[in-house]
Each structure stands twice: as C-alpha cells, then as structure tokens.
C-alpha cells in the first residue's frame, strides 16, 4: 500500500498536474483573500473556507483523474491487478497519494489564516474547526474522484465524471428544498454540505465526522469493487 502511495505521490510532482492544481488554487484564493480584506466581511473565515470547499469541486477531479485511468491507458493496470498486492491495498495507496497532495495544497493555503493571525485577532478555534471540516470534506471528494478514475481509461472523461458526481453530491441540499417532511429530512441527512456547514460555524459534531469518514470509505469500497471485477475478468 505504502509503496503504491509513494510511487503515485511522486508521480504527481514528476508531472505538471500537482503544480498546476496547487498554483491555480492558491492564485484564486489570493484574489478572494485580497477582496475579502478590502470589503471587511464580518464572517471572513467562514466565507474564505467556504470558497476553498467550492473550488474543490473543480480541482479534485483534475487531481484524481489520473489515479486509475492512467494505469488503464498505459497498460500497467494488468500488472498492478495481477501483483501480490490486494485490491484494497491498491485502492488505499492511490487514495492516500491523491489525499496527500490535497493535504499539501491545504497546507499552502494556511498562509492566509497565518496572515490574519499576525495582522489581527481572528477566531483561531473557528479557523481550526473550519480546516478540520475542510480536510474531511476533501477526503470525501478525493475518494469520489478516485472512484470516477476507476471507471474509464480516459483522464478527461474521468475528470468530467468526477465533477458531475461531486456536483450531484453537493446539490443534495437543493434537491431537499423540493420536498417536505420525511423526504426533506432524509435528503438533508445525506447532505455532506449540511454536515460541513457545522464545522464552518465552529461546531465539531462527532456524527458529522463519522458521516464524512463513512462516505470516504464507501466510495473507496466502490473503487475496490470496480477493480475486483476487472481482476476477475483478467482471469
């Protein structure tokens, strides 16, 4: 698992993809940060981390599109699937590699809260709580992106599938607004955004943490099932 994680993690930085994703992410955040300081928003931290989470819907599919699709395109998927490594180890390694790149990207974004801490008196516990939610949110998104990459050998198609899947996942709140009673509550219970908003408000709810981790495990399980079918088809 760790051998696959190290190999994939290095591959991200041996190609332009990690640099482009992190660079664009930081550039857009810098623009928003500068604009937020100029307008003096009363809920600046909440808006800032909210912008970060919104950007993930576009950047994570680009980050994860090569995870499995590249193996299929290069023909190395067969070697990987016929290796002694278990499918769960392969998926875990690929997920952790992409997630570690996401964590590097998150670490770079800390420069903005640090500037706030140095120049003002922001709510540090709120910043920490918001970032905890952001990391959990990112874990779910990365697992969905890796799953999307396992469905095709075309990286562009994988990115599109990932984006559409993440858009659908984040639109559950909107869908819930069309219903009332039990259905409304059911959709809101399934809403990752509804859970994530608690962290932005400074609320650490153990059920929300378990919910996001469960979502992450679920999509990694889906990826395992896709690759298991492929392994059986290879005989």
Backbone torsions as a table, in degrees:
resi	resn	phi	psi	omega
1	UNK	NA	-48.1	-177.5
2	UNK	-71.1	-29.3	176.9
3	UNK	-65.6	-41.6	178.1
4	UNK	-66.8	-41.5	179.5
5	UNK	-61.7	-46.4	-179.4
6	UNK	-63.7	-43.2	-179.9
7	UNK	-61.9	-47.2	-178.5
8	UNK	-68.7	-38.7	179.5
9	UNK	-62.0	-44.0	178.1
10	UNK	-64.2	-36.6	-177.8
11	UNK	-64.0	-30.8	177.9
12	UNK	-62.8	-37.7	-176.9
13	UNK	-94.1	-6.3	172.4
14	UNK	-87.1	-6.1	176.3
15	UNK	-124.7	168.4	-176.5
16	UNK	-72.0	-12.3	-167.4
17	UNK	-59.0	-46.1	-177.9
18	UNK	-65.9	-41.3	-178.6
19	UNK	-66.5	-40.8	-179.9
20	UNK	-66.4	-47.1	-178.5
21	UNK	-62.7	-49.1	-178.9
22	UNK	-66.3	-41.2	-180.0
23	UNK	-62.5	-46.7	179.4
24	UNK	-66.8	-39.5	178.7
25	UNK	-59.9	-46.8	-179.4
26	UNK	-68.1	-36.7	-180.0
27	UNK	-63.6	-46.5	-179.9
28	UNK	-66.1	-40.6	177.9
29	UNK	-63.2	-38.2	179.2
30	UNK	-63.1	-40.2	178.2
31	UNK	-63.8	-44.8	-179.7
32	UNK	-67.1	-40.4	-179.6
33	UNK	-61.3	-45.0	179.6
34	UNK	-63.9	-41.2	179.5
35	UNK	-67.3	-39.2	179.7
36	UNK	-65.3	-38.7	177.6
37	UNK	-65.9	-37.1	-178.1
38	UNK	-68.7	-38.0	-178.2
39	UNK	-84.5	-19.4	178.2
40	UNK	65.1	46.8	-179.6
41	UNK	-60.1	137.1	-179.2
42	UNK	-71.4	-24.9	179.2
43	UNK	-116.2	52.5	-172.5
44	UNK	-62.3	-45.9	-177.6
45	UNK	-62.0	-45.1	179.1
46	UNK	-61.2	-43.1	179.2
47	UNK	-66.8	-38.7	-177.4
48	UNK	-65.6	-50.2	179.7
49	UNK	-67.9	-32.2	175.4
50	UNK	-62.0	-39.9	176.2
51	UNK	-64.6	-41.1	177.7
52	UNK	-58.5	-45.5	-178.4
53	UNK	-67.0	-35.7	177.8
54	UNK	-65.1	-40.5	-179.4
55	UNK	-64.4	-27.6	-179.3
56	UNK	-59.4	-31.8	-178.8
57	UNK	-60.4	-26.7	-179.8
58	UNK	-97.4	-37.0	-172.7
59	UNK	-85.3	-35.0	-179.0
60	UNK	-63.4	-43.4	177.2
61	UNK	-59.4	-34.3	177.3
62	UNK	-69.4	-38.8	-179.1
63	UNK	-67.3	-40.2	-172.9
64	UNK	-95.6	-6.1	-172.0
65	UNK	-61.2	-25.7	-177.9
66	UNK	-90.6	-8.5	-171.0
67	UNK	-49.1	-56.1	-179.3
68	UNK	-112.2	-33.7	-177.1
69	UNK	-58.1	-37.7	-179.4
70	UNK	-65.8	-36.8	177.6
71	UNK	-62.2	-41.1	179.6
72	UNK	-65.9	-44.5	-177.1
73	UNK	-65.1	-40.3	-177.5
74	UNK	-82.8	-6.9	179.9
75	UNK	80.0	7.6	-179.9
76	UNK	-86.6	-6.2	179.6
77	UNK	-63.3	-39.0	-179.3
78	UNK	-62.2	-44.1	178.6
79	UNK	-62.5	-39.0	-179.2
80	UNK	-67.1	-44.0	-176.8
81	UNK	-72.7	-24.7	179.5
82	UNK	-95.7	4.4	177.7
83	UNK	-77.0	165.2	179.9
84	UNK	-65.5	-17.4	-177.6
85	UNK	-64.2	140.5	177.0
86	UNK	-74.7	154.7	-179.3
87	UNK	-58.9	-40.7	-179.9
88	UNK	-61.3	-36.1	178.8
89	UNK	-69.0	-38.9	178.8
90	UNK	-63.4	-48.7	-179.1
91	UNK	-64.9	-43.5	179.4
92	UNK	-60.9	-41.6	179.1
93	UNK	-62.9	-42.5	-179.6
94	UNK	-70.3	-39.7	176.8
95	UNK	-63.1	-46.9	-177.3
96	UNK	-64.6	-35.2	178.4
97	UNK	-62.6	-49.5	179.6
98	UNK	-66.7	-37.9	-179.4
99	UNK	-66.9	-35.9	177.7
100	UNK	-66.2	-37.0	175.1
101	UNK	-64.5	-41.3	175.4
102	UNK	-58.8	-40.6	179.2
103	UNK	-66.6	-36.0	175.2
104	UNK	-62.1	-44.8	178.2
105	UNK	-61.1	-41.7	178.5
106	UNK	-65.0	-40.4	179.8
107	UNK	-61.8	-40.6	178.2
108	UNK	-62.3	-36.4	-177.5
109	UNK	-68.8	-15.5	-179.6
110	UNK	-65.1	-16.7	179.0
111	UNK	-58.9	-31.6	-178.0
112	UNK	-71.9	-49.1	174.2
113	UNK	-61.2	-34.6	178.9
114	UNK	-63.2	-39.3	177.1
115	UNK	-61.8	-41.8	178.3
116	UNK	-63.3	-41.1	-179.3
117	UNK	-65.0	-38.7	-178.8
118	UNK	-71.6	-39.9	-173.2
119	UNK	-94.5	-11.7	-176.9
120	UNK	-149.6	-157.5	179.9
121	UNK	-130.2	69.7	179.7
122	UNK	-74.3	169.1	178.3
123	UNK	-81.9	95.0	-175.8
124	UNK	-61.6	-45.4	177.0
125	UNK	-56.6	-36.7	178.3
126	UNK	-66.0	-39.6	177.9
127	UNK	-61.5	-46.8	-179.3
128	UNK	-63.5	-41.8	179.3
129	UNK	-65.0	-42.2	179.7
130	UNK	-64.1	-39.9	180.0
131	UNK	-70.9	-33.7	175.3
132	UNK	-61.6	-46.3	177.3
133	UNK	-61.8	-39.5	-179.4
134	UNK	-63.8	-40.7	179.8
135	UNK	-66.0	-42.8	176.9
136	UNK	-64.4	-41.0	177.5
137	UNK	-60.1	-44.0	179.2
138	UNK	-64.4	-36.9	178.8
139	UNK	-61.1	-42.8	177.2
140	UNK	-61.4	-47.4	-177.5
141	UNK	-62.6	-41.3	179.7
142	UNK	-64.5	-41.1	179.1
143	UNK	-63.4	-37.9	176.9
144	UNK	-66.8	-41.1	-179.9
145	UNK	-64.0	-42.1	178.4
146	UNK	-65.6	-39.7	176.6
147	UNK	-60.7	-44.4	178.6
148	UNK	-61.0	-38.0	-179.7
149	UNK	-67.5	-26.3	-179.1
150	UNK	-76.6	-11.2	-174.8
151	UNK	-88.4	-11.8	-174.4
152	UNK	-153.0	161.4	175.4
153	UNK	-97.4	-6.3	179.4
154	UNK	-93.0	118.8	-175.3
155	UNK	-66.5	-35.5	178.4
156	UNK	-65.1	-44.1	177.5
157	UNK	-62.2	-40.2	178.3
158	UNK	-61.1	-41.5	179.0
159	UNK	-64.6	-40.6	179.8
160	UNK	-66.1	-45.1	178.4
161	UNK	-60.8	-42.3	179.0
162	UNK	-62.3	-44.5	-179.9
163	UNK	-63.3	-46.5	-179.6
164	UNK	-62.5	-41.2	179.7
165	UNK	-64.0	-43.4	-179.9
166	UNK	-68.8	-36.8	176.8
167	UNK	-62.4	-43.9	178.2
168	UNK	-63.5	-38.3	-179.9
169	UNK	-65.1	-39.4	-178.5
170	UNK	-82.8	-11.7	-178.2
171	UNK	-92.0	3.3	-178.5
172	UNK	-60.2	-37.4	177.0
173	UNK	-58.0	-43.0	-179.9
174	UNK	-64.6	-41.9	178.8
175	UNK	-63.0	-38.8	-178.5
176	UNK	-61.1	-29.1	-177.9
177	UNK	-67.4	-16.1	179.4
178	UNK	-86.1	-5.7	-177.3
179	UNK	-122.0	167.7	176.3
180	UNK	-137.5	169.4	177.2
181	UNK	66.5	-135.2	-174.4
182	UNK	-61.5	-44.8	-177.7
183	UNK	-63.5	-39.5	178.0
184	UNK	-61.3	-45.4	180.0
185	UNK	-66.2	-37.0	-179.6
186	UNK	-64.5	-46.2	179.5
187	UNK	-65.4	-40.4	179.4
188	UNK	-66.2	-34.6	177.5
189	UNK	-64.5	-34.1	-179.9
190	UNK	-83.5	-8.4	-174.5
191	UNK	-75.2	118.3	177.0
192	UNK	-71.0	-31.6	179.0
193	UNK	-67.0	-37.1	179.4
194	UNK	-64.0	-38.6	177.7
195	UNK	-70.1	-41.5	-177.0
196	UNK	-65.6	-33.3	-178.2
197	UNK	-62.8	-25.6	177.6
198	UNK	-61.8	-42.2	-179.9
199	UNK	-64.9	-37.9	178.2
200	UNK	-65.7	-21.8	177.9
201	UNK	-93.5	3.2	179.1
202	UNK	84.9	18.1	-178.5
203	UNK	-106.7	119.9	175.6
204	UNK	-100.9	105.8	-178.4
205	UNK	-107.9	120.3	-177.2
206	UNK	-59.4	-32.5	179.5
207	UNK	-67.2	-33.6	177.6
208	UNK	-69.1	-37.7	177.5
209	UNK	-64.4	-46.8	178.9
210	UNK	-62.7	-39.4	-179.6
211	UNK	-60.3	-48.8	-178.2
212	UNK	-67.4	-39.5	177.2
213	UNK	-65.4	-36.9	178.6
214	UNK	-66.1	-40.2	177.0
215	UNK	-61.1	-41.9	179.5
216	UNK	-62.5	-46.9	179.1
217	UNK	-63.3	-39.7	-178.3
218	UNK	-60.3	-47.8	-178.0
219	UNK	-72.5	-29.7	173.1
220	UNK	-67.5	-34.9	176.1
221	UNK	-64.2	-41.7	177.3
222	UNK	-59.7	-40.5	178.5
223	UNK	-64.0	-41.6	177.6
224	UNK	-59.1	-43.6	-179.5
225	UNK	-63.8	-39.5	178.3
226	UNK	-62.6	-45.6	-178.2
227	UNK	-72.3	-31.6	176.3
228	UNK	-64.2	-40.9	176.7
229	UNK	-62.2	-38.9	179.6
230	UNK	-67.0	-40.1	179.7
231	UNK	-63.5	-43.3	180.0
232	UNK	-64.7	-36.2	179.6
233	UNK	-68.2	-23.5	177.9
234	UNK	-82.2	-5.4	178.6
235	UNK	85.5	NA	NA
